Amino acid sequence: MDKEQAERMLESLQNREVEEIFVAKQDFMIFREVIVKRKDFKQFRGIAQRGGDVIYQYMDEPRS
């Protein structure tokens, strides 16, 4: 995964084109670098999976 691909995944999640996205453990650091720079960062919810993978969802209300 590269930064452009991560950005496209986040945009499709924000635009409700998909309900959730899967990020593999080996791609997490690149993905995190992109997601933390977004204005709507707190509206993404990451759900950790066994083995280090993460599933992200987009929430209407930002988390606290």
C-alpha positions in Angstrom: 0.0 0.0 0.0 1.2 3.5 -0.7 -0.1 6.9 0.6 -2.2 7.6 -2.5 -4.0 4.2 -2.2 -4.6 4.8 1.5 -6.1 8.3 0.7 -8.4 6.7 -1.9 -9.5 4.1 0.6 -10.3 6.8 3.2 -12.2 8.9 0.7 -14.4 5.9 -0.4 -15.1 5.2 3.3 -16.0 8.9 4.0 -18.2 9.1 0.9 -20.0 5.9 2.1 -19.0 4.0 -1.1 -18.0 1.2 1.3 -19.0 0.5 4.9 -15.6 -0.5 6.2 -12.0 -1.0 5.0 -9.5 -3.6 6.0 -5.9 -2.6 6.7 -3.4 -5.4 7.1 -0.7 -5.3 9.8 2.1 -4.7 7.3 0.3 -1.6 5.9 -0.8 -0.1 9.2 2.1 2.4 9.6 1.7 3.9 6.1 -2.1 4.0 6.6 -1.8 5.7 10.0 0.5 8.3 8.6 -2.2 9.3 6.2 -5.2 9.1 8.5 -3.9 11.2 11.3 -3.3 14.2 9.0 -7.0 14.3 8.0 -9.4 17.0 9.5 -12.0 14.3 10.1 -9.6 11.9 11.8 -11.8 11.5 14.8 -14.7 10.2 12.7 -12.8 7.1 11.7 -13.1 4.2 14.1 -10.4 1.5 14.0 -11.3 -1.9 15.3 -8.3 -4.0 16.1 -8.3 -7.6 14.9 -6.3 -10.6 16.2 -2.9 -10.6 14.6 -2.5 -6.8 14.1 -5.0 -6.1 11.3 -7.5 -3.3 11.7 -11.0 -2.7 10.3 -11.9 1.0 9.9 -15.4 2.4 9.8 -16.6 6.0 9.4 -18.9 7.5 12.0 -21.3 10.4 11.7 -20.2 11.9 15.0 -16.5 12.3 15.9 -15.3 10.2 18.8 -14.1 12.1 21.9 
